[in-house]
């Protein structure tokens, strides 16, 4: 089994030494100690560090990661961890899909405003009027009135 000093494992994991110490403080990994008191890490620690980076990138909190890692000792088959990860991934996906829906509405709103401002390039003092009828956003425009409709009528 290969042993790595903190600087080596930091380079291999693309993390800082400070971050590795933080993960150790949080109980996500446990460094061994040399006779001189220096930290040393194994290939298994490297795998865990890379897994932490992956899970953090997917939006998992330190507490969620710790809970999954703590299952290791009581879950020899790995089925509990697999089910827990599956549930967490499904939860994160649902949360991100909800965020995406809100973001899509926001993008649509910005596109509408951009379109309206581009159409009003010769003047920005009044509604483009008849041009609104051909606009792809006419169904949602609060300024559009059909022919003959008077301002202020609903």
C-alpha positions as CSV (number, residue, x, y, z in Angstrom):
1,X,0.0,0.0,0.0
2,X,1.4,3.3,-1.1
3,X,1.5,6.2,1.4
4,X,1.4,9.8,0.4
5,X,2.3,12.9,2.4
6,X,-0.2,15.7,2.4
7,X,1.5,17.7,-0.4
8,X,1.5,14.6,-2.7
9,X,-2.1,13.8,-2.1
10,X,-3.0,17.4,-2.6
11,X,-1.4,17.4,-6.0
12,X,-3.0,14.0,-7.0
13,X,-6.4,15.1,-5.9
14,X,-6.2,18.7,-7.2
15,X,-7.1,20.0,-3.7
16,X,-5.2,22.3,-1.4
17,X,-3.6,21.0,1.8
18,X,-6.0,23.2,3.7
19,X,-9.0,21.6,2.0
20,X,-7.7,18.2,2.8
21,X,-7.2,19.1,6.5
22,X,-10.8,20.5,6.5
23,X,-12.2,17.2,5.1
24,X,-10.2,15.4,7.8
25,X,-11.7,17.7,10.5
26,X,-15.1,17.0,9.1
27,X,-14.5,13.2,9.4
28,X,-14.6,12.5,5.7
29,X,-11.1,11.0,5.7
30,X,-8.7,10.0,8.4
31,X,-5.0,10.5,7.9
32,X,-2.5,8.1,9.4
33,X,0.5,9.5,11.2
34,X,4.1,8.7,10.9
35,X,6.4,8.2,13.9
36,X,7.3,11.9,13.5
37,X,3.7,12.9,13.6
38,X,3.4,13.8,9.9
39,X,0.1,13.0,8.1
40,X,0.1,10.3,5.5
41,X,-2.7,9.1,3.2
42,X,-3.4,6.0,1.1
43,X,-4.8,5.2,-2.3
44,X,-8.2,4.7,-0.6
45,X,-8.0,8.3,0.8
46,X,-7.3,9.5,-2.7
47,X,-10.4,7.7,-4.0
48,X,-12.5,9.3,-1.2
49,X,-11.1,12.8,-1.9
50,X,-11.9,12.5,-5.6
51,X,-15.4,11.2,-4.6
52,X,-15.9,14.2,-2.3
53,X,-15.0,16.6,-5.2
54,X,-17.4,14.8,-7.5
55,X,-20.3,14.9,-4.9
56,X,-19.6,18.5,-4.0
57,X,-19.8,19.3,-7.7
58,X,-23.2,17.7,-7.8
59,X,-24.4,19.9,-4.9
60,X,-24.0,17.6,-2.0
61,X,-23.2,19.2,1.3
62,X,-20.5,18.0,3.7
63,X,-23.1,16.6,6.0
64,X,-24.7,14.6,3.2
65,X,-21.4,13.2,2.0
66,X,-20.4,12.3,5.6
67,X,-23.7,10.4,6.1
68,X,-23.1,8.4,2.9
69,X,-19.4,7.7,3.9
70,X,-20.4,6.6,7.4
71,X,-22.6,3.8,6.0
72,X,-19.4,2.1,4.8
73,X,-18.8,0.2,8.1
74,X,-22.3,-1.0,8.5
75,X,-23.0,-1.7,4.8
76,X,-20.6,-4.5,3.6
77,X,-22.7,-5.2,0.5
78,X,-22.9,-1.5,-0.5
79,X,-26.6,-1.7,-1.2
80,X,-27.5,0.8,1.5
81,X,-25.0,3.3,0.1
82,X,-26.3,2.6,-3.4
83,X,-29.9,3.2,-2.4
84,X,-29.0,6.3,-0.4
85,X,-27.0,7.8,-3.3
86,X,-29.8,7.0,-5.7
87,X,-32.3,8.8,-3.5
88,X,-29.9,11.8,-3.1
89,X,-29.2,11.9,-6.8
90,X,-33.0,11.8,-7.6
91,X,-33.6,14.6,-5.0
92,X,-30.8,16.7,-6.5
93,X,-32.1,16.1,-10.0
94,X,-35.6,17.2,-9.0
95,X,-34.2,20.3,-7.3
96,X,-32.1,21.2,-10.3
97,X,-35.0,20.6,-12.7
98,X,-37.1,23.1,-10.7
99,X,-34.2,25.6,-10.9
100,X,-33.9,25.0,-14.6
101,X,-37.6,25.7,-15.1
102,X,-37.3,29.0,-13.3
103,X,-34.2,29.8,-15.2
104,X,-35.9,29.0,-18.5
105,X,-38.8,31.4,-17.6
106,X,-36.2,34.1,-16.7
107,X,-34.4,33.6,-20.1
108,X,-37.7,33.7,-21.9
109,X,-38.5,37.0,-20.2
110,X,-35.1,38.5,-21.1
111,X,-35.5,37.4,-24.7
112,X,-38.9,39.1,-24.8
113,X,-37.5,42.3,-23.5
114,X,-34.6,42.2,-25.9
115,X,-36.9,41.6,-28.8
116,X,-39.1,44.5,-27.8
117,X,-36.2,46.9,-27.5
118,X,-34.7,45.8,-30.8
119,X,-38.0,46.4,-32.6
120,X,-38.2,50.0,-31.1
121,X,-34.8,51.0,-32.7
122,X,-36.2,54.2,-34.3
123,X,-37.8,55.4,-31.2
124,X,-38.6,54.3,-27.7
125,X,-41.4,56.7,-26.9
126,X,-44.5,54.5,-27.6
127,X,-45.6,51.0,-28.3
128,X,-44.8,49.7,-31.7
129,X,-48.5,49.2,-32.2
130,X,-49.4,47.3,-35.4
131,X,-46.0,45.7,-35.4
132,X,-47.0,43.8,-32.2
133,X,-49.5,41.7,-34.2
134,X,-46.7,39.9,-36.0
135,X,-44.5,39.6,-32.9
136,X,-43.9,36.1,-31.6
137,X,-44.6,37.4,-28.1
138,X,-47.9,39.2,-28.9
139,X,-49.9,36.8,-26.7
140,X,-48.0,37.9,-23.6
141,X,-47.3,41.5,-24.4
142,X,-49.0,43.9,-21.9
143,X,-48.8,46.7,-24.5
144,X,-50.3,44.9,-27.5
145,X,-53.8,45.8,-28.6
146,X,-55.6,44.4,-31.6
147,X,-56.8,46.7,-34.4
148,X,-59.5,49.0,-33.2
149,X,-58.9,48.3,-29.5
150,X,-58.6,51.5,-27.5
151,X,-55.8,51.9,-25.0
152,X,-56.8,50.9,-21.5
153,X,-59.5,48.4,-22.6
154,X,-59.2,44.8,-21.4
